[in-house]
Amino acid sequence: MTISEGISQIIEKRNAKVPALKHKKEHLESILAQIQEINAIRDRMLENADKLKMSPDVRSSIQSISTINFENAMRQLIAFYTNTIERFSRHEINIAVVGSARQGKSQLLQSISNLDNSVIPAFANNDCTGASSVIKNVPGTTLTADISFRDEFEMAEAVQAYLDNIFGEGAIRLESFEGIKRLSVSDLEMRIPKGSAKKTKFDHLKKYIEHFDEWKDLVHKGRITITDPNEIQRYVAQHNGEKEGSSLRKDYYYYLAVKEAVISCEFNNPETGSIVLRDTIGLGDTSLGISDKMLETISVHSDAAVIVRRPETGTGKLDETDETLYDELNKAFAKRNMSKWLFWLINHTTQDSIYGENSDRCDAFKAKLDSYDWSIAQSCIVNAADKREVNEQFLPTVLRTLINNIDAVDDGIMVEMQGLADKVYSEFKAIQGIIKNLLIQGTTDVVDTTDFLDNRWNELYDSGLMKLLKEYKDELSDKKDEESVAFKNKVVEILKNSVNLLPSEAELLTQLKKGGKNRGIDVYTMRLDKLRTEFTREFINIDEEIFDAQVAAFKRRIVDIFTEDNGGKLGHLLPVSDFDTTDEWLTAFAERYLAKSRYDQFKVAFVMLSEFSLTVRGFLMHRIRDRIDKLNPTCYDDQRLSDEDEAKKIRLSLSRKLKDVKEELLQKFQDELFREPNRVFYAIISEFYDRLNFSYQANMKDAEKTWEKFYSEHLIEIWSSEFQDDMKLSELYRDWSELSDSLSKITKQDFTSNI
């Protein structure tokens, strides 16, 4: 598969995910609208507090309801969906080129794109890139630059950011876009304290003010298209590359108003397919927000990033600047599998360049970089100015690596998305909890909760929860002396296929002919060791193939008994759908609802069940090993034979040993081990059942009374629908009750980013 074909497959695969992403985004927007209704109910209640005879406590609770944190988190998640939809809707792969100024970023871009200084300024004198460029590979096209500009509001916002940064937020306020021109450079300069570190920022601010008339008209143009390379330079560069003070020097200021320059051309290697390079202004440039813009370029627009670094001749080394850049990226993208998409180009310069030969420094830099435990896909020593080296070696390496890693790259994006979704769900649960507490606070004034629970207790406890739990316990009791069918079938399969673990005579003969430490007894002993190891591994694999599923089903049955409406109804307190596994639910329930000392015994039972596992290592391996260990080199006649006869002898001896062990193991399993899994399950549920049903031995607490106390504490939450349907609640609580019922239908799955 060519690179171009690989990139096309990535694009097609991503495009196919867009409809599901859009659907999920629309669903999240509907949840946001639903949550925002809470504010209307809250305000209406507070406006009619006197009419509703609202108590001070209830009024205070209603006033405390806030959806701000949820709304902010949800908008952030929705924005992430918007960016991801845009990313997956594209018809190209985007690569960001980042690094400090004058390291060779622009040289790399020139080598790939075949553009020169007139379009991609790469001057050695000082910082030259003014505006970020997007360079597209469009085979067969002529050079075209689409330049888009900021509007008046965005320009005023940019200048205001400098004013806030230099003089303090709000100290100097722009009244309008035209106010930029009316700013006095001399007056502003006088307000800067002597020796202030803000001087470089002020130099940038001066450009906006002093050259206002040069760039102001661009804000009304929206976008223009240019095909003249020399004309393009005026919009993307800070100058024409001549030294300062030279009569040939031309400084440009159009870039101040440029939002983005999208340049289309045919790359030197058109077979690289539909790729886009995203240039960034060099880190270390003293203009405001450079680092933030670089992170945004990677976060929102890019699928991979290349850091360009040129170690200087004689002194260049990996230093604090490199560590700071990596730390910044790692902090922002640690969840995005950086080791799959972050590349480090170590720029090798030659003797005839103005920087001189630096190959020794490049080698040292790479060795140091590779010794660090950093998440980097690859580090490569490349001459960024060498078109052949860049296009035939470096760029194909980056693209093939990215093609191979793209699933992991996209998984990282989804992990970051899910992190935001988890935050939203946490805020949702907080709002849901406040509303439930409000209902609990008020409903006790309307309903006799003691009678309510008394009328339902027997149906819940004796005829529901504990009845179902006892029935499952009895079911496992009936099975405890039965063989585990799935387990037995697997063991029989292992013993039947164990002959495949034996080496062939030809394989033994090849090893014997090597001589040296490959005498007959040595080969026999070595093969027995290997046979024991492989035999043991086959049994250990039973955990994953058989026991894990059995344990999961065992725990799921118990959790269902506790959470379903015909059982313990505890799913109304903590929905099972909020958790990926029953272990997580059991642990969370124990920590959240059984923390009081009166529930200690229940908590121990829940934690015990959560931590329970059934493994060959845990309860069978020591019994199996005493048979497998008989695969040892005792009674081996070390009489010297020909290699051929020795191979036959070893094969026969191994076969006999294995046959004896198989027969002993099968007898051992038939006598007792096939019954062990069912006995373990019964033992666990018996211990679990006893802890939940019988009196505490330490202080003789009655278990049923303790459970009744628990359900009394969570009455309104567990039976919330009955309070809404059957009780004539006051107007004060009706709206909240209906809202609570509506919110209860929203689960963690509604926020899960399972695209």
HELIX and SHEET records of a PDB file:
HELIX    1   1 ILE A    3  ASN A   15  1                                  13    
HELIX    2   2 VAL A   18  GLU A   47  1                                  30    
HELIX    3   3 PRO A   56  GLN A   63  1                                   8    
HELIX    4   4 ILE A   68  SER A   89  1                                  22    
HELIX    5   5 LYS A  105  SER A  113  1                                   9    
HELIX    6   6 GLU A  152  PHE A  167  1                                  16    
HELIX    7   7 GLY A  179  ARG A  182  1                                   4    
HELIX    8   8 VAL A  185  MET A  190  1                                   6    
HELIX    9   9 LYS A  199  GLU A  210  1                                  12    
HELIX   10  10 PHE A  212  TRP A  215  1                                   4    
HELIX   11  11 LYS A  216  HIS A  220  5                                   5    
HELIX   12  12 PRO A  229  VAL A  236  1                                   8    
HELIX   13  13 TYR A  254  ALA A  257  5                                   4    
HELIX   14  14 PRO A  270  THR A  272  5                                   3    
HELIX   15  15 ILE A  290  GLU A  296  1                                   7    
HELIX   16  16 THR A  297  HIS A  301  3                                   5    
HELIX   17  17 GLU A  320  PHE A  333  1                                  14    
HELIX   18  18 ALA A  334  ARG A  336  5                                   3    
HELIX   19  19 MET A  338  LYS A  340  5                                   3    
HELIX   20  20 SER A  359  SER A  371  1                                  13    
HELIX   21  21 LYS A  387  GLU A  389  1                                   3    
HELIX   22  22 VAL A  390  PHE A  394  3                                   5    
HELIX   23  23 LEU A  395  THR A  443  1                                  49    
HELIX   24  24 THR A  449  LEU A  460  1                                  12    
HELIX   25  25 TYR A  461  LEU A  465  3                                   5    
HELIX   26  26 MET A  466  LYS A  479  1                                  14    
HELIX   27  27 VAL A  485  ASN A  497  1                                  13    
HELIX   28  28 SER A  498  LEU A  501  5                                   4    
HELIX   29  29 GLU A  505  LEU A  512  1                                   8    
HELIX   30  30 GLY A  520  ILE A  540  1                                  21    
HELIX   31  31 ILE A  542  ILE A  542  1                                   1    
HELIX   32  32 ASP A  543  PHE A  547  3                                   5    
HELIX   33  33 ASP A  548  THR A  563  1                                  16    
HELIX   34  34 LEU A  570  HIS A  572  5                                   3    
HELIX   35  35 VAL A  576  ASP A  578  5                                   3    
HELIX   36  36 THR A  582  TYR A  593  1                                  12    
HELIX   37  37 SER A  597  TYR A  599  5                                   3    
HELIX   38  38 ASP A  600  GLU A  611  1                                  12    
HELIX   39  39 VAL A  616  PHE A  619  1                                   4    
HELIX   40  40 MET A  621  ILE A  628  1                                   8    
HELIX   41  41 ASP A  643  ASP A  671  1                                  29    
HELIX   42  42 LEU A  673  ARG A  675  5                                   3    
HELIX   43  43 GLU A  676  ASN A  693  1                                  18    
HELIX   44  44 ALA A  703  GLU A  713  1                                  11    
HELIX   45  45 LEU A  715  ILE A  718  1                                   4    
HELIX   46  46 SER A  720  ASP A  726  1                                   7    
HELIX   47  47 GLU A  731  SER A  744  1                                  14    
HELIX   48  48 LYS A  748  ASP A  750  5                                   3    
SHEET    1   A 9 ARG A 223  ILE A 226  0                                        
SHEET    2   A 9 THR A 144  PHE A 149 -1                                        
SHEET    3   A 9 VAL A 258  CYS A 265 -1                                        
SHEET    4   A 9 SER A 133  ASN A 137  1                                        
SHEET    5   A 9 ILE A 275  ASP A 279 -1                                        
SHEET    6   A 9 ILE A  93  VAL A  98  1                                        
SHEET    7   A 9 ALA A 304  ARG A 309  1                                        
SHEET    8   A 9 LEU A 342  ASN A 347  1                                        
SHEET    9   A 9 GLN A 378  VAL A 382  1                                        
END                                                                             
